[in-house]
Amino acid sequence: MLGWAISFLVLALIAGFLGFTGIAGAAAGIAKILFVVFLVVFVISLIFGRRPPA
């Protein structure tokens, strides 16, 4: 998930540099959403992932 977010961020930076502002804005929005989803899943896995052996 983090890899996809970074990929869209790089795509947004390249598109913004080349002047494609619409594509850059869309890619940046997708990168933000994927990063937030990654953080939520990461926190949930930290909370529920490690359980002491029974």
C-alpha positions as CSV (number, residue, x, y, z in Angstrom):
1,M,0.0,0.0,0.0
2,L,2.8,2.4,0.9
3,G,4.5,1.5,-2.4
4,W,1.4,2.5,-4.4
5,A,1.2,5.8,-2.4
6,I,4.8,6.6,-3.2
7,S,4.3,5.7,-6.9
8,F,1.3,8.1,-7.2
9,L,3.3,10.8,-5.4
10,V,6.2,10.5,-7.8
11,L,3.7,10.5,-10.7
12,A,2.1,13.7,-9.3
13,L,5.5,15.3,-9.0
14,I,6.5,14.5,-12.5
15,A,3.2,15.5,-14.0
16,G,3.3,18.8,-12.0
17,F,6.8,19.5,-13.3
18,L,5.7,18.9,-16.8
19,G,2.7,21.1,-16.5
20,F,-0.1,18.6,-16.4
21,T,-1.9,20.1,-13.4
22,G,-5.1,18.1,-13.7
23,I,-3.2,14.8,-13.7
24,A,-0.9,16.0,-10.9
25,G,-3.8,17.0,-8.7
26,A,-5.6,13.7,-9.2
27,A,-2.4,11.6,-8.6
28,A,-1.7,13.7,-5.4
29,G,-5.2,13.1,-4.2
30,I,-4.9,9.3,-4.8
31,A,-1.5,9.3,-3.0
32,K,-3.0,11.1,0.0
33,I,-5.9,8.6,0.2
34,L,-3.6,5.6,-0.1
35,F,-1.3,6.9,2.5
36,V,-4.1,7.4,5.0
37,V,-5.4,3.9,4.3
38,F,-1.8,2.6,4.8
39,L,-1.6,4.4,8.2
40,V,-4.9,3.0,9.4
41,V,-4.0,-0.5,8.4
42,F,-0.6,-0.1,10.0
43,V,-2.1,1.1,13.3
44,I,-4.7,-1.7,13.3
45,S,-2.0,-4.3,12.6
46,L,0.1,-2.9,15.5
47,I,-2.8,-3.2,17.9
48,F,-4.1,-6.6,16.8
49,G,-1.1,-8.2,15.2
50,R,1.0,-9.2,18.2
51,R,-0.7,-11.3,20.8
52,P,1.1,-13.1,23.5
53,P,1.2,-16.9,23.1
54,A,-1.7,-18.7,24.9
